[in-house]
Amino acid sequence: MLFVGFGAVLAGCAQDDGPPLENFTPKEIYDRAEYELDTGNLEESARYFSEVERLYPYSEWAKRALIMQAFALHADRQYEDARGAAQRYIDFYPADEDAAYAQYLLALTYYDQIGEVGRDQGVTFQALQALRTVIERYPDSPYARSAILKFDLAFDHLAGKEMEIGRYYLKRGHYAAAVSRFRVVVEDFQTTSHTPEALHRLVEAYLGLGLVNEAQTAGAILGYNYQGSDWYQDTFTLLTGEGLLLEPAGQGWLRSIWRQSVQGRWL
């Protein structure tokens, strides 16, 4: 009850007839910010945390308020402002124990937007870069494991977008354009869950182009690495239905993938 009463007094600071924030200690303003955070008023919470930083920039309370400001802004989905606060914390307090959390928050400001950006994957690349920083710079922090999991999901998301576009081209008979997308998945995102389908789609696209050697090689790679997958069964049916074997043939880029992934030869 006393805390609520204090909050009501400090809330008057925002009004013209209330006492200015300069009249309060950094702890009092910080406590008000926490009160707003606890009651779900994220915007006001971030504002009060920022006032601690503004009015008492060299205090211990300012350091604490800065990381909490980044947290409140992120929770309020004000990603750009949250990113700025987190970056300031990293710049001002690089050796502090909360620097790892600041970097993790910065990464989240990108990661949490991945599903909102349509076909623009720039934010996904930025998320990957920021998450990689957490993993490499703070490997022993409590946030490293979560960063690794999110890195893998973001990486998989990029591959998924390539697959989406490739399927679009394939469905419309634009086989060469489809091949270019599926090739990216096989070459650059081969550790993701999309690789088996990408190989199968390459078989479909190459058959559409009449490039039998490439289709057979894609099928051979799929059979060697993912024989237990449904995509292998579909590929086996497709190729054998055309009287073709799942074996490496020709000297294209897929033959190089075969040599590397199956034979362990890089030259």
N, C-alpha and C positions, 0 to 999 in steps of 0.2 A: 504493500500500500504506500509506504514511504517512497519507494522507487517510482511508482506511478505518479505520485504527487510531484516528485522532482522532474519527471518527464514532462508533466504538464507545464511546469515553470519554464523549462528549457525550450519547450515547443514554442513558447511565446517569443523566443528570440527571432523567429522567422517573421514576426509581425512588426509593423512600424513602431508600435507603442511598447514593444518588449525590449528587454535589455539586450545589448549586442553580444554576440558570441565571445567577443574579446574579454567579457567580464567573467567567463567561466574557465576553469582549469582544463587542460587537455584530457584529464581523466573523466571529468564531467561530460565533456562533449563526446568522448569515446563511449562512455556508458550509455549516452542517449542513442548513439549509432547502433550499439548492440541491442538496445531496447527495440528500436525500429526494425532491426533484423529479426529479432525473435517474434515480433508481431506481424511479420510478412510484408512490411513496408520497405521494399528493397531500394526504391529510388531515394527515399528520405535517408535510409541507412547509409547508402553510398555518399550522399551529400554531406552528412555529418562526419563520416570518416574523412572525406576530402577536406573538410574544414579543419580537422585536427592537423592534417598535413600542411595546410596553408598557414595556419596561425602559429604552429609550433614545429617548424620544418626540421629542426635539429634535435628534437626530443626523441626519447625512446617510444613515446606514445605515437609519434608521427610514423615511425617505422612499423609499428603494429597496425596502425590505422591504414597504412598504404596497402598491405597485403589483404586486409579485410575489405578495403574499398574494391580491390580487384575481384575478390570473392563475391561481394554483393552485386557488382555490375555484371559479372558473368551470370549469376543466378537470375538477374533481371533481363538477361539476353541482350544487354548493351555490349555487344562483343568488341567493337572497336575501342570503346572507352576502357573496357576491362583489360584489353590487350595493352593499352597504353599504361595503365596503372601497374600491371604485372611487369612490363618491360622497365619501368622506372625502378621498381623494386630490385630487379636483377642488376640494373646499372648502378644503383646506389649501394646495394648491400650484397655484392656477389658472393661473399664468403659466409653469409648468414645461413643459419640452419633452415630458414624458410625459402631460400633461393630456389631450391629444387621444386617446392610447391608452386612458387611464382612461375617457374618455367613450365610446369605441368598445366597450370591455369592458362597460361598463354597458348599452349598447344590446344587446350580444350576450346578456346575461342574460335579456332579454325575447325577443329574436329566436329563440334556440335552444329556447324553450318553445312556439313557435307551433303546432307539430304535436302538442302534448301536451294541448291544452286543450279539445278537443271543440268544442262550439258557442259557448263563451265566448270572444268576440273581444277582451275588454278588454286582454289581454296583447299582442295584435297592434297595437292603437292605441298602447300604451305603447312598443312597439318602434319604431313609426313616428316617434313624438315624439322618442325618444332618438336615432334615426338621423338625423333632421332636424337635431338639434343638432350632431352631428358634421359634417354637410354644411355648415351655415351658419356655425358657429363656427370650424371648422378646415378651410376649403376647400382649403388647400394642403398638408394633412397627407397622409402615406402611406395613411391610412385612409378618406379621403373617397370615393375611387372605389368601394371595397368597400361603404361605407355606402350609396352611391347604388344599387348593384346590389341590395343587401339591401332597401333601401327599396322599390324597384320590385317585388321578389318578395313582400314583405309586403303591399303595396298590392294586388297581384294576388290574394293569398291571401284578402283581405277580400272582393273581388269574387267569388271562387270560392265562398266560403261563402254569399253571397247567392244565387248561381246554384244551389247545392245545395238550399237551402231552397225556391227558386222551382220547381225541377223537381219537388220532392216535392209541392207544392201542385198543380202543373199535372197531374201524373200522376193525382191523385185528383179532378180536376175542380173544384178550388177556384180558379177562374180569377181572381177579383178579388184574392185573396191572392197568387197567382202574379205578377200584374201589378205589385203593389206592390214585390215583390222585384226583378223584372227592371228596373223603372223606376229603382231605386236604382243599378243597374249602369250603365245608360245615362246617367243624370244625374251621378252622383258618381264613377264609375270608368270613364269613357269611353275613357281611354288604355290600359286593360288589354286583355289578349288575350280577355277574355270578352264584349266588347261585341257582336261579330257574332252569337254564339249568343243573347245576351240579346234582340237585336232579332228574331231568328227566333222565339224563344219568345213574345215579345209578340204576334207575328202569330198564333201558335197560340192563345194565351190570349184575344185579342180576338175571333178568329173563334168561339171557344167561347162568348163572351159575346154574340155577334151584333153586335159593334161593328165594322162593316165599314170605316168611315172610318179608325179608329185602326189597324186591321190593314194597310190600304193604305199609310198614312203610314209605319208602321214598316218595311214592305217597301221603300218608296221610299228611306228613309234607308240601309237596308242595301245596296240596289242602288247608291246613289251612292258610298258610302264603302268597301264591301267586295264589289264585284262579282266579284272573283276567288275568293272564299271558297266552300267547300262549303255554308255556311249560306245564302248567296244563292241557290244553285241549288235548295236545298230550299224556300226561301221562294217563289221564282219558280214552281216546280211547284205548290206549295200554293195560291197565290193565283190563278194562271191556271186551275188546275183548278176553281176556284169562279167562273170568269168575271170575275175582278177584275184590275185593273191595279195596277202598283207605282207609285203616284203619290200625292202629298200630298193629303189631303182632310180636311174638317172643321176645327175650331179648337181641338182639345185640346192637351195638353202636348207631344205629339209634333210637332205643327205648329210649335210654338215651337222645338223641337230642329232641325227642318228649316230654319227661317228662319235660325237661328244657325249651324249647321254647313255648310249648303249655300249659302245666300244671303248669309251674313255680316251679317245684320240682327239686332240685339239688342233692338229695340223693336217 
